[in-house]
Amino acid sequence: MIEFRDLVVSYPGARQNAVDGVSFVGARGQLTALAGPNGSGKSSIVKALLRRADIPRGSASIDGRDVRSLSYAELARNVAVVPQREEAAFPIQVREYVFLGRYPHLGLWRAPSREDDLAVDQALSQAGVEDFANRDTDALSGGEWQRVRIARALAQKSPALVLDEPTTFLDVAHEMGIFELMSSLAHSGLAVLLVSHQLNLVARFADTIVLLDRGKVATIGSPAEVMRADTLESIYGWPVVITRDPAVGAPALVPLRRPVRL
């Protein structure tokens, strides 16, 4: 379980907190989506979970353990993360890159086992990148690189999985495939926290949506409870209507055009 209690994140020189008293739970067996406009605090919450941002007040915890009490090795064994931005320091073979996800379980001295090989094979297959496992990372397209990063996180076999905008650069088929995969992993027992701007896909797949506005929780609940025109218009500052997805019946956001002033 991923839990935030009264979480505050601030940065030097900032006039206001990036995250200001946020509380919510990302339960095991559920896909929890974190949404909101640019600058609403989504990535700062992820940084706090990874101990990459100071927490002057409140807490971020995994299965009841405050992340500040965990060593970085323990943290890596308990939560796998696909950050929003990442570049390989130097090109390596895709399979070797995905194998980096096993490092928290190996340490400095233990040699990879058959279990580690199987974990990597499964991760490559789940992310749909097994066909270019022997390719170098600098030969990948943006979408292929994104899926390889997801494969590395899956290879960690952690009980919690956090993804910050994981479908960036992906086409429609692979975007849908990643959301299907995240939903399946969540319902298999993982705690999955997904940061995304794709509100319509989030509404299709998420069990819970946490909607942020200027560092605070504006509303939290099921897609039907959160996807309300008045709420979204107020937060995003744009006129919208909410319809129903004809395929699955989930709420769907349609942004409206503003009248042209001549």
C-alpha positions, 0 to 999 in steps of 0.5 A: 500500500502507498500512503500519503498523510498530510504531505507537504513538499516545498522547494527553496525560493518558492512562494508556496508549497508544491504539495500542501497537505495531501493525503490519500491511499494507493491500495493494493489491488487497485489502480490509483490515478493522480491527475491535475493541471501542470504544476499541480504537484503530481511529480513532486508527490512522486519525488517525495515517495522516492526521497528525492524531495524534502518532506517538511511535514507529513509522510509518504509510506509504503506498507506502513513504513515511512520512506525516510526510514528505509535505505535506498536499497530497501526502497528499491525493493519495495517500489518500482518507478518509471519517472517522467524523464530519463536518458541512458548515460550510455547505450547498452543492450536492451536486455542488459538495461532491463536487467538493472531492475534486478539490481536491488535484489542482487546487491554487490556480490550475488550472481544472477540466478534463473529466477532473475533471468525469468523475471527479465524475460517476463518483463520484456514480454509484458512491456512488448519489447522482447523483439528488440531485446538485443538492440542497443538503447540508442537505436530505439524510438521514443515510444520503444524507449518508453516501453523498455523503461517500463520493462525495467520497472516490471523486472524489479517485481516490487509490490508497489509500482509508480509511473509518471506519464508512462504513455508519453510518445506512445501511439494509440495501440501501445498507449492502450496496451500500457493502460491494460497492463497497469490495470491487470498488474493492479488487479493481480495485487500490486499497488499501482500509482499512475500519474497521467494527463490522459483523463479519458483513459484514466476514467476508463481504467482507474479504480480511484482518481486523485485530482490535484489543484495547486498542490492540494487534493481538489477531489478524490473518488471513483471516475464517476465521482471525479469526472464532473464538468463543474469541477474540471472546468474550475480546475483546468480553466476551460469549458468542458462537457462530460459524456459517456464512453460508448465502449465501456460506459465510463465518463468521458471528457470533451473540451469545448471551443470557446467562441471566436471574438471578432 
